[in-house]
Amino acid sequence: MDFYNRVKELCSKYEKVAMFVDMDGTIVEYVLYSDGVINTKSKGLFINKKPLKIVIDELEKINKIENLDLFILSMARSYIIVEEKKEWLKKHASFIKEENWIIINREAGDYNDDTRSRIKAEKILEKLESGYEHAIFLDDDHKVLHGATKILKDKCDIFHVSSVLI
């Protein structure tokens, strides 16, 4: 069963579903930079990254499922990267509502090395408490996915981005 149909099947079991999608390595090409580059020379590094069109096309279809709200849930190391991610989303994923963009900023103190693997799960829990019955989470980071599995348990179906590609 393809990813769209898996999501649609999950949505048929609940009245209101929230789906959270990572950016780096999930809908945007992943480029590895050293900490020094990201922290001191990050202007222009994110905005020109290539979209992962296969995943974005699938999300555009998923976004049309009536009882599902699609969210971006991404981390950024700096204010500059936050702004570039927003610009990138406007250009490549404008079908996702801007009010559904959750970009967690390390420079602002939103997360650190100790909270990195669980901060996304905590954000998903907050949304679940605001009226969603169930969540779906799509990411490429194994530590983040593992952290989400431990925290969210049966409240969320968790997928690695490879699930979209098969």
Backbone hydrogen bonds, N-H to C=O, Kabsch-Sander energy under -0.5 kcal/mol:
donor,donor_aa,acceptor,acceptor_aa,energy
6,R,2,D,-1.9
7,V,3,F,-2.6
8,K,4,Y,-2.8
9,E,5,N,-2.4
10,L,6,R,-2.1
11,C,7,V,-2.5
12,S,8,K,-1.4
13,K,10,L,-1.4
14,Y,11,C,-1.0
17,V,67,N,-2.9
18,A,134,H,-2.2
19,M,69,D,-3.0
20,F,136,I,-3.3
21,V,71,F,-2.2
22,D,138,L,-2.4
25,G,28,V,-2.5
26,T,23,M,-2.4
27,I,23,M,-2.5
28,V,23,M,-1.9
29,E,50,K,-3.0
31,V,29,E,-0.6
33,Y,31,V,-0.6
38,I,34,S,-2.0
39,N,35,D,-2.5
40,T,36,G,-1.7
41,K,37,V,-2.4
45,L,42,S,-2.0
46,F,42,S,-0.6
48,N,44,G,-0.6
49,K,46,F,-2.3
52,L,27,I,-2.7
53,K,51,P,-1.4
55,V,52,L,-0.7
56,I,52,L,-2.2
57,D,53,K,-2.9
58,E,54,I,-1.6
59,L,55,V,-2.4
60,E,56,I,-2.2
61,K,57,D,-1.5
62,I,58,E,-2.4
63,N,59,L,-2.6
64,K,61,K,-1.5
65,I,62,I,-2.2
68,L,65,I,-1.6
69,D,17,V,-2.5
71,F,19,M,-3.4
72,I,100,N,-2.3
73,L,21,V,-2.8
74,S,102,I,-2.6
76,A,104,I,-3.0
82,V,78,S,-2.0
83,E,79,Y,-2.2
84,E,80,I,-2.2
85,K,81,I,-2.7
86,K,82,V,-2.0
87,E,83,E,-2.1
88,W,84,E,-2.7
89,L,85,K,-2.6
90,K,86,K,-2.1
91,K,87,E,-1.7
92,H,88,W,-3.0
93,A,89,L,-2.5
96,I,93,A,-2.0
97,K,95,F,-0.6
100,N,97,K,-1.9
101,W,98,E,-1.7
102,I,72,I,-2.7
102,I,100,N,-0.7
103,I,101,W,-0.6
104,I,74,S,-3.2
104,I,102,I,-0.6
106,R,76,A,-3.3
106,R,104,I,-0.6
109,G,106,R,-1.8
110,D,105,N,-2.4
116,R,112,N,-1.6
118,R,115,T,-1.5
119,I,115,T,-2.0
122,E,118,R,-2.1
123,K,119,I,-1.9
124,I,120,K,-2.3
125,L,121,A,-2.4
126,E,122,E,-1.8
127,K,123,K,-1.7
128,L,124,I,-2.5
129,E,125,L,-2.2
130,S,126,E,-0.5
130,S,127,K,-1.1
131,G,128,L,-1.3
132,Y,127,K,-0.9
133,E,16,K,-2.3
134,H,16,K,-1.3
135,A,155,K,-1.8
136,I,18,A,-2.2
137,F,157,D,-2.5
138,L,20,F,-2.8
139,D,159,F,-1.9
142,H,140,D,-0.7
145,L,141,D,-2.7
146,H,142,H,-2.7
147,G,143,K,-2.5
148,A,144,V,-2.3
149,T,145,L,-2.2
150,K,146,H,-1.9
151,I,147,G,-1.8
152,L,148,A,-3.2
153,K,149,T,-1.4
155,K,152,L,-2.6
156,C,153,K,-0.8
157,D,135,A,-2.4
158,I,156,C,-0.5
159,F,137,F,-3.3
161,V,139,D,-1.6
163,S,160,H,-2.4
164,V,161,V,-1.7
165,L,161,V,-0.9
166,I,162,S,-0.8
